[in-house]
Amino acid sequence: MSIPSGPLPSQGPSLAEAPAPLVHVAASQVPVSVRNLVRTFPGEPPQVANDQLSFDIHRGEIFGLLGPNGAGKTTLVMQLMGLMRPTSGHIQIEHVDVVRHPDAVKSLIGFLPQGELALNYLEVERALHYTGRLRGQSEHDARVQTRQIIEQLGLGSFRSRYINHLSGGMARLVGFGMALMGQPRLLILDEPTNELDPHKRRLVWDTLDQLNREQGLTCLLVTHNVLEAERVIHRLAVMDRGRIIALGTPQEIKQRAGGHVRLELQLKEGLRLEDRELEQLRSHGQVIEVRGGHYRTYLEPQQAASTSVELIQSLGLERVEDLRLAPPSLEEVYLDLDRNAAREVPTLPPPPRLEEASPSPHRLRHHLVALKYLWIAHMLEVRHTWAWNAVFSLFMPVAMVFGLSRIGLGLSDRTSLLYIVSGAAVFSVATEGILTCAQRVAMMRKDGRLIYYASLPIGQASFVASIILSRVFIVFPGVVTPLLAGWLLHGIRLELSPWLLVVIPLTALSFSGVGMMLGSLIRDLDLLVVITNALISVLLLAAPVFIPEEALPSPLRAMGFLLPPTYAADALRRALDGAVDVRFAVDLAVLAAMTLVSFVGLSRWMRWRVD
Ligand SMILES: Nc1ncnc2c1ncn2[C@@H]1O[C@H](COP(=O)(O)OP(=O)(O)OP(=O)(O)O)[C@@H](O)[C@H]1O
């Protein structure tokens, strides 16, 4: 079989038009090279998920990765994608040393992960288009390819449906389409046909086959569907307990596994083999009775013809409905592989040292584009709840200003009112920033979407910034309404100092940072919910942001000094009062320090790459 290599000439944009990668690479005939790869997970004893794996994937090849559950396939895929750090060994993809530069390969690979898709909350058409943009496509190319994929995969009637409202199989098909966006020359598909009906499975295999034949697409295909995948796979590795136990073309593996010929015998309805005949057949090997009157056995190739003739002669043609000889399917060989046999994979020479890929000059522009599309995606993700959020952030601060100003008789003076309006504003920001951001990041981590985001060629910074910016819109009314309520209900005069432009964003930034840091750090979702709600309750119950510290009992006053929102409320109150003094500078310094610490913690604990 001759498989074209390198980019193909194309007329107009097509499904597989070569992308402008974010790293410049020269074509090599071995786009994927893995040597002595080991990945262990801590435990007693440590779990060896990948054990000294070595293999190459050649250009224009569909390489299958088969193996039972827990064999280590997904662990391998995660390392190839730069999402998991190997314990030892080397991975080279398109000249990029993935172990040293895990982010550099992401623009080169179209990836379908095993878990959730990142853009699950968007409509099919938009998710495809945004994936193209995030993978570095121009607006025009992303639109053209989106249309083509919708047409090719028969997604026309689903184009406006939300992905998370689709059936599991349809969502998987859309995920396959998303992996094709950006016309990558290398695809990594982890179980692409899971949950698909036979028609859709055939569509996926046909599309892969077509892209491979026409455009020389290279693909690593993880699948349990051996029978169907055999149609498209050129070579494969069979994994078991972290090791490769067979490597080669389907034909080679079949031959290595004995090269037996399958004999299928179907007798006429109601007939069975007599004991004597069954014994005769058993003299060649084990006989399986598939159904009543339907027998299967495996023969040595040189015996196949003579045994069939003997069988027909002894049975008599009139009793035989059907008799067939066929090579065994890959699935049969796969099921029959001796998983305890010593590994039979040849040792491979080290890959040639290649010139390293260099970062593209378009990086900054790409980051800005990524920020824009991620931001819109996050805004759209919360579109169904933001109306309620907005009502809450309008209603709650007004209720606070109204209620607190009526406690006793002493809280309606200007100083107390300033405490109340600034306290209510900070409380709003803290609720959105700490509580919502923490839970949002934790949910993404739990359902696997964080891994998908990390597999796209986007920076962690653009991702975090897009979440914060999407919250700002929701936070903003909560900051403004208490000030308006104070002014309208009590007529308090507020100083609109330019410092407000520093205090409000810094408050939002620091609280969002703390929230996302907590969401990345605390692995137990229930514990996270308890901790974040407790933090907000302390803020509300201990009220160190609403009441002048002199009026608080000393334990609460001490607590106030420990709680960052106190500094935010103090800074806001001073800015609104025109009291920009040393204490104001201290407040800003504390907020800036908190922002810095939380973002350092966030970049450390957000699982962009599994160690
Ligand atoms: N984060 C982890 N911590 C500890 N052990 C892990 C972790 N991830 C995977 N493993 C272990 O590593 C082994 C390989 O898992 P992996 O998910 O790679 O298998 P797989 O071949 O992809 O399985 P499946 O076909 O079921 O998806 C398993 O024994 C699994 O329990």
The ligand as an ORCA input file, in Angstrom:
! r2SCAN-3c Opt
* xyz 0 1
  N      -4.015      8.937     38.256
  C      -3.791      7.638     38.510
  N      -3.407      7.228     39.726
  C      -3.161      5.937     39.988
  N      -3.265      4.950     39.067
  C      -3.645      5.295     37.829
  C      -3.930      6.650     37.481
  N      -4.282      6.686     36.162
  C      -4.221      5.408     35.728
  N      -3.843      4.582     36.719
  C      -3.655      3.126     36.628
  O      -2.823      2.850     35.531
  C      -3.278      1.704     34.840
  C      -3.501      2.031     33.373
  O      -4.648      2.878     33.284
  P      -5.138      3.463     31.891
  O      -6.295      4.371     32.162
  O      -3.982      4.056     31.164
  O      -5.623      2.142     31.141
  P      -6.409      2.000     29.770
  O      -5.696      0.967     28.972
  O      -6.582      3.314     29.115
  O      -7.801      1.430     30.263
  P      -9.273      1.601     29.582
  O      -9.273      0.759     28.347
  O     -10.176      1.051     30.614
  O      -9.483      3.051     29.311
  C      -4.538      1.230     35.552
  O      -4.192      0.170     36.404
  C      -4.977      2.428     36.353
  O      -5.588      2.031     37.547
*
